[in-house]
Amino acid sequence: MRFKELRQKHWFKIISNRYVLILLVFTVWMAFFDSNSLMVHNELDEELNKLENNKEYYQEEIRQDKAIIQGLDDSFELEKFARETYFMKRDNEEVFIIEFQDSSKTN
């Protein structure tokens, strides 16, 4: 096919239009080379999703901690928490740590 014959084709006339060429170059530039390209937007969307998941996790942790704090309003619960978590004792008590042997044999 010669160039003259190619120029007569309908699709070639549309593609070779200067406005179509400018639009095509602009689209390629915006999609790949611009600082706000589609690839950058995809990366930012993924990071946003991760941060939203982290936010949900930490909100659930906050809810659990608030429930524990509300339970510690009672002096008996506060004492129980201190004994179990921080191994605290009263002044007149002694604490014994009992270790059990494993059922597996070691050399």
Biotite code that builds the C-alpha atoms (Angstrom):
import biotite.structure as struc

atoms = struc.array([
    struc.Atom([0.000, 0.000, 0.000], chain_id="A", res_id=1, res_name="MET", atom_name="CA", element="C"),
    struc.Atom([1.269, 3.378, -0.874], chain_id="A", res_id=2, res_name="ARG", atom_name="CA", element="C"),
    struc.Atom([1.065, 6.427, 1.314], chain_id="A", res_id=3, res_name="PHE", atom_name="CA", element="C"),
    struc.Atom([-1.557, 8.074, -0.904], chain_id="A", res_id=4, res_name="LYS", atom_name="CA", element="C"),
    struc.Atom([-3.772, 5.046, -0.621], chain_id="A", res_id=5, res_name="GLU", atom_name="CA", element="C"),
    struc.Atom([-3.230, 4.945, 3.120], chain_id="A", res_id=6, res_name="LEU", atom_name="CA", element="C"),
    struc.Atom([-4.237, 8.599, 3.415], chain_id="A", res_id=7, res_name="ARG", atom_name="CA", element="C"),
    struc.Atom([-7.518, 7.813, 1.759], chain_id="A", res_id=8, res_name="GLN", atom_name="CA", element="C"),
    struc.Atom([-8.533, 5.333, 4.444], chain_id="A", res_id=9, res_name="LYS", atom_name="CA", element="C"),
    struc.Atom([-11.153, 6.596, 6.872], chain_id="A", res_id=10, res_name="HIS", atom_name="CA", element="C"),
    struc.Atom([-9.415, 5.390, 10.060], chain_id="A", res_id=11, res_name="TRP", atom_name="CA", element="C"),
    struc.Atom([-6.129, 7.004, 8.995], chain_id="A", res_id=12, res_name="PHE", atom_name="CA", element="C"),
    struc.Atom([-7.859, 10.337, 8.500], chain_id="A", res_id=13, res_name="LYS", atom_name="CA", element="C"),
    struc.Atom([-9.261, 10.161, 12.028], chain_id="A", res_id=14, res_name="ILE", atom_name="CA", element="C"),
    struc.Atom([-5.968, 9.154, 13.628], chain_id="A", res_id=15, res_name="ILE", atom_name="CA", element="C"),
    struc.Atom([-3.927, 11.712, 11.719], chain_id="A", res_id=16, res_name="SER", atom_name="CA", element="C"),
    struc.Atom([-6.180, 14.564, 12.798], chain_id="A", res_id=17, res_name="ASN", atom_name="CA", element="C"),
    struc.Atom([-4.075, 16.971, 14.875], chain_id="A", res_id=18, res_name="ARG", atom_name="CA", element="C"),
    struc.Atom([-6.653, 17.183, 17.659], chain_id="A", res_id=19, res_name="TYR", atom_name="CA", element="C"),
    struc.Atom([-6.799, 13.421, 17.976], chain_id="A", res_id=20, res_name="VAL", atom_name="CA", element="C"),
    struc.Atom([-3.009, 13.261, 18.056], chain_id="A", res_id=21, res_name="LEU", atom_name="CA", element="C"),
    struc.Atom([-2.835, 15.943, 20.751], chain_id="A", res_id=22, res_name="ILE", atom_name="CA", element="C"),
    struc.Atom([-5.517, 14.152, 22.768], chain_id="A", res_id=23, res_name="LEU", atom_name="CA", element="C"),
    struc.Atom([-3.648, 10.856, 22.411], chain_id="A", res_id=24, res_name="LEU", atom_name="CA", element="C"),
    struc.Atom([-0.339, 12.393, 23.533], chain_id="A", res_id=25, res_name="VAL", atom_name="CA", element="C"),
    struc.Atom([-2.104, 14.130, 26.451], chain_id="A", res_id=26, res_name="PHE", atom_name="CA", element="C"),
    struc.Atom([-3.773, 10.873, 27.534], chain_id="A", res_id=27, res_name="THR", atom_name="CA", element="C"),
    struc.Atom([-0.520, 8.921, 27.419], chain_id="A", res_id=28, res_name="VAL", atom_name="CA", element="C"),
    struc.Atom([1.258, 11.683, 29.317], chain_id="A", res_id=29, res_name="TRP", atom_name="CA", element="C"),
    struc.Atom([-1.396, 11.817, 32.047], chain_id="A", res_id=30, res_name="MET", atom_name="CA", element="C"),
    struc.Atom([-1.586, 8.030, 32.351], chain_id="A", res_id=31, res_name="ALA", atom_name="CA", element="C"),
    struc.Atom([2.131, 7.276, 32.658], chain_id="A", res_id=32, res_name="PHE", atom_name="CA", element="C"),
    struc.Atom([4.446, 10.284, 32.968], chain_id="A", res_id=33, res_name="PHE", atom_name="CA", element="C"),
    struc.Atom([2.655, 12.902, 35.056], chain_id="A", res_id=34, res_name="ASP", atom_name="CA", element="C"),
    struc.Atom([3.214, 13.201, 38.796], chain_id="A", res_id=35, res_name="SER", atom_name="CA", element="C"),
    struc.Atom([-0.483, 12.379, 39.248], chain_id="A", res_id=36, res_name="ASN", atom_name="CA", element="C"),
    struc.Atom([-0.441, 9.392, 36.905], chain_id="A", res_id=37, res_name="SER", atom_name="CA", element="C"),
    struc.Atom([-2.708, 6.389, 37.160], chain_id="A", res_id=38, res_name="LEU", atom_name="CA", element="C"),
    struc.Atom([0.080, 4.271, 38.598], chain_id="A", res_id=39, res_name="MET", atom_name="CA", element="C"),
    struc.Atom([0.659, 6.782, 41.408], chain_id="A", res_id=40, res_name="VAL", atom_name="CA", element="C"),
    struc.Atom([-3.079, 6.842, 42.110], chain_id="A", res_id=41, res_name="HIS", atom_name="CA", element="C"),
    struc.Atom([-3.149, 3.033, 42.302], chain_id="A", res_id=42, res_name="ASN", atom_name="CA", element="C"),
    struc.Atom([-0.257, 2.999, 44.778], chain_id="A", res_id=43, res_name="GLU", atom_name="CA", element="C"),
    struc.Atom([-1.942, 5.668, 46.887], chain_id="A", res_id=44, res_name="LEU", atom_name="CA", element="C"),
    struc.Atom([-5.229, 3.738, 46.835], chain_id="A", res_id=45, res_name="ASP", atom_name="CA", element="C"),
    struc.Atom([-3.459, 0.588, 48.070], chain_id="A", res_id=46, res_name="GLU", atom_name="CA", element="C"),
    struc.Atom([-1.765, 2.551, 50.847], chain_id="A", res_id=47, res_name="GLU", atom_name="CA", element="C"),
    struc.Atom([-5.098, 4.121, 51.793], chain_id="A", res_id=48, res_name="LEU", atom_name="CA", element="C"),
    struc.Atom([-6.711, 0.665, 52.032], chain_id="A", res_id=49, res_name="ASN", atom_name="CA", element="C"),
    struc.Atom([-3.895, -0.551, 54.298], chain_id="A", res_id=50, res_name="LYS", atom_name="CA", element="C"),
    struc.Atom([-4.270, 2.495, 56.526], chain_id="A", res_id=51, res_name="LEU", atom_name="CA", element="C"),
    struc.Atom([-8.036, 1.996, 56.755], chain_id="A", res_id=52, res_name="GLU", atom_name="CA", element="C"),
    struc.Atom([-7.485, -1.628, 57.793], chain_id="A", res_id=53, res_name="ASN", atom_name="CA", element="C"),
    struc.Atom([-4.999, -0.457, 60.438], chain_id="A", res_id=54, res_name="ASN", atom_name="CA", element="C"),
    struc.Atom([-7.525, 2.108, 61.621], chain_id="A", res_id=55, res_name="LYS", atom_name="CA", element="C"),
    struc.Atom([-10.186, -0.588, 62.091], chain_id="A", res_id=56, res_name="GLU", atom_name="CA", element="C"),
    struc.Atom([-7.718, -2.794, 63.973], chain_id="A", res_id=57, res_name="TYR", atom_name="CA", element="C"),
    struc.Atom([-6.695, -0.015, 66.350], chain_id="A", res_id=58, res_name="TYR", atom_name="CA", element="C"),
    struc.Atom([-10.289, 1.061, 66.924], chain_id="A", res_id=59, res_name="GLN", atom_name="CA", element="C"),
    struc.Atom([-11.115, -2.506, 67.952], chain_id="A", res_id=60, res_name="GLU", atom_name="CA", element="C"),
    struc.Atom([-8.114, -2.523, 70.300], chain_id="A", res_id=61, res_name="GLU", atom_name="CA", element="C"),
    struc.Atom([-9.302, 0.769, 71.802], chain_id="A", res_id=62, res_name="ILE", atom_name="CA", element="C"),
    struc.Atom([-12.771, -0.715, 72.382], chain_id="A", res_id=63, res_name="ARG", atom_name="CA", element="C"),
    struc.Atom([-11.247, -3.720, 74.150], chain_id="A", res_id=64, res_name="GLN", atom_name="CA", element="C"),
    struc.Atom([-8.993, -1.520, 76.308], chain_id="A", res_id=65, res_name="ASP", atom_name="CA", element="C"),
    struc.Atom([-11.921, 0.711, 77.258], chain_id="A", res_id=66, res_name="LYS", atom_name="CA", element="C"),
    struc.Atom([-13.864, -2.377, 78.362], chain_id="A", res_id=67, res_name="ALA", atom_name="CA", element="C"),
    struc.Atom([-10.902, -3.465, 80.501], chain_id="A", res_id=68, res_name="ILE", atom_name="CA", element="C"),
    struc.Atom([-10.602, 0.012, 82.014], chain_id="A", res_id=69, res_name="ILE", atom_name="CA", element="C"),
    struc.Atom([-14.291, 0.090, 82.844], chain_id="A", res_id=70, res_name="GLN", atom_name="CA", element="C"),
    struc.Atom([-13.892, -3.276, 84.535], chain_id="A", res_id=71, res_name="GLY", atom_name="CA", element="C"),
    struc.Atom([-11.047, -1.884, 86.641], chain_id="A", res_id=72, res_name="LEU", atom_name="CA", element="C"),
    struc.Atom([-13.353, 0.600, 88.382], chain_id="A", res_id=73, res_name="ASP", atom_name="CA", element="C"),
    struc.Atom([-14.086, -2.141, 90.900], chain_id="A", res_id=74, res_name="ASP", atom_name="CA", element="C"),
    struc.Atom([-11.297, -2.486, 93.486], chain_id="A", res_id=75, res_name="SER", atom_name="CA", element="C"),
    struc.Atom([-11.441, -6.289, 93.380], chain_id="A", res_id=76, res_name="PHE", atom_name="CA", element="C"),
    struc.Atom([-11.040, -6.312, 89.608], chain_id="A", res_id=77, res_name="GLU", atom_name="CA", element="C"),
    struc.Atom([-8.163, -3.844, 89.869], chain_id="A", res_id=78, res_name="LEU", atom_name="CA", element="C"),
    struc.Atom([-6.414, -6.063, 92.394], chain_id="A", res_id=79, res_name="GLU", atom_name="CA", element="C"),
    struc.Atom([-6.986, -9.152, 90.239], chain_id="A", res_id=80, res_name="LYS", atom_name="CA", element="C"),
    struc.Atom([-5.573, -7.358, 87.187], chain_id="A", res_id=81, res_name="PHE", atom_name="CA", element="C"),
    struc.Atom([-2.491, -6.201, 89.094], chain_id="A", res_id=82, res_name="ALA", atom_name="CA", element="C"),
    struc.Atom([-1.839, -9.687, 90.485], chain_id="A", res_id=83, res_name="ARG", atom_name="CA", element="C"),
    struc.Atom([-2.255, -11.468, 87.135], chain_id="A", res_id=84, res_name="GLU", atom_name="CA", element="C"),
    struc.Atom([-0.526, -8.969, 84.886], chain_id="A", res_id=85, res_name="THR", atom_name="CA", element="C"),
    struc.Atom([2.205, -7.458, 87.039], chain_id="A", res_id=86, res_name="TYR", atom_name="CA", element="C"),
    struc.Atom([2.592, -10.247, 89.642], chain_id="A", res_id=87, res_name="PHE", atom_name="CA", element="C"),
    struc.Atom([1.960, -7.840, 92.508], chain_id="A", res_id=88, res_name="MET", atom_name="CA", element="C"),
    struc.Atom([1.273, -9.023, 96.041], chain_id="A", res_id=89, res_name="LYS", atom_name="CA", element="C"),
    struc.Atom([0.160, -7.676, 99.371], chain_id="A", res_id=90, res_name="ARG", atom_name="CA", element="C"),
    struc.Atom([2.718, -6.863, 102.036], chain_id="A", res_id=91, res_name="ASP", atom_name="CA", element="C"),
    struc.Atom([1.856, -9.857, 104.190], chain_id="A", res_id=92, res_name="ASN", atom_name="CA", element="C"),
    struc.Atom([1.778, -12.426, 101.362], chain_id="A", res_id=93, res_name="GLU", atom_name="CA", element="C"),
    struc.Atom([4.358, -14.675, 99.859], chain_id="A", res_id=94, res_name="GLU", atom_name="CA", element="C"),
    struc.Atom([4.313, -15.720, 96.214], chain_id="A", res_id=95, res_name="VAL", atom_name="CA", element="C"),
    struc.Atom([5.341, -19.210, 95.160], chain_id="A", res_id=96, res_name="PHE", atom_name="CA", element="C"),
    struc.Atom([6.072, -20.035, 91.541], chain_id="A", res_id=97, res_name="ILE", atom_name="CA", element="C"),
    struc.Atom([5.414, -23.667, 90.720], chain_id="A", res_id=98, res_name="ILE", atom_name="CA", element="C"),
    struc.Atom([6.915, -25.141, 87.585], chain_id="A", res_id=99, res_name="GLU", atom_name="CA", element="C"),
    struc.Atom([5.741, -28.443, 86.147], chain_id="A", res_id=100, res_name="PHE", atom_name="CA", element="C"),
    struc.Atom([8.028, -30.775, 84.249], chain_id="A", res_id=101, res_name="GLN", atom_name="CA", element="C"),
    struc.Atom([7.311, -31.478, 80.639], chain_id="A", res_id=102, res_name="ASP", atom_name="CA", element="C"),
    struc.Atom([5.888, -34.806, 79.693], chain_id="A", res_id=103, res_name="SER", atom_name="CA", element="C"),
    struc.Atom([8.592, -35.104, 77.033], chain_id="A", res_id=104, res_name="SER", atom_name="CA", element="C"),
    struc.Atom([11.942, -36.524, 78.021], chain_id="A", res_id=105, res_name="LYS", atom_name="CA", element="C"),
    struc.Atom([15.023, -34.366, 77.619], chain_id="A", res_id=106, res_name="THR", atom_name="CA", element="C"),
    struc.Atom([18.625, -35.521, 77.724], chain_id="A", res_id=107, res_name="ASN", atom_name="CA", element="C"),
])
